[in-house]
Amino acid sequence: MGKNLLEVTINASIKAGEEILKIYNSNFEVEIKGDNSPLTLADKNAHTIICDYLNETNYPILSEEGKEIDYEIRKKWDYFWMVDPLDGTKEFIKRNGEFTVNIALIHNQKPIMGVIYIPVSQTLYFASKEIGSFKIEKATSGFQSLDELVFKSKKLPLNTIKNKFTVVASRSHLSEETEMFVDGLRETHKEIDFISSGSSIKLCLVAEGRADIYPRFAPTMEWDTAAGQAICEMAGKNVIDYNSNAPLCYNKENLLNSWFIVK
């Protein structure tokens, strides 16, 4: 089950990323959704492509662009796909390249498989319980098999050498509480490096070891974190609910995440 599903997920994310890039490199228009968040044709087209791939698996899909599914239906799902077809729409609109395609497979409220694709750099992160967590650069849809992709990829975490404790935080959503938390870290670690990044890339930076911690004391939704949590957990890292001190869980009645810390 695992390998075939992961191949489908990786292909879906790369194909969606290719479509996103076409629009990114054009004069795209931005519309505002009902919750005042921006939406582009890239979100919609990527959503369609991903659903075309994932519908073949017969698991239901919960996507940011199709989230109005009643909890009474959702709560009966054992397995389902959690999808953010374009995470970091604000970064997309700013044209800074820091946006991703996020796809996770959830089983009993836990992410068991995750894929994050960064279209601009063609960087792919992928993880499952069977194989662990991996990163490959210049990933395109031409790979022959998952085994070939794994062979060419680097297992996470990477062997990175850092001289300072490194914090990664949001480029667009840095809250006052996050700044206070970082100030507290400075008392423990004399020197701190600080990385700003958009979208789910922040979770990937902890998974690969480039950052030691990612505190998030601002709102996120389940589809923002599910794939990144899988990639982090399969790399030996943790995505912890700040209030309960337990891993973030999914398919809650309210799809809003609690504050969390990745380390």
Helices and strands as residue ranges (DSSP letters): H 2-24, E 30-32, E 38-40, H 41-54, G 55-57, E 61-63, G 64-66, H 71-74, E 79-87, H 89-94, E 100-107, E 110-118, E 123-128, E 132-136, H 146-152, E 154-155, E 165-170, H 176-188, E 192-197, H 201-208, E 214-216, H 222-234, E 239-241, E 260-262
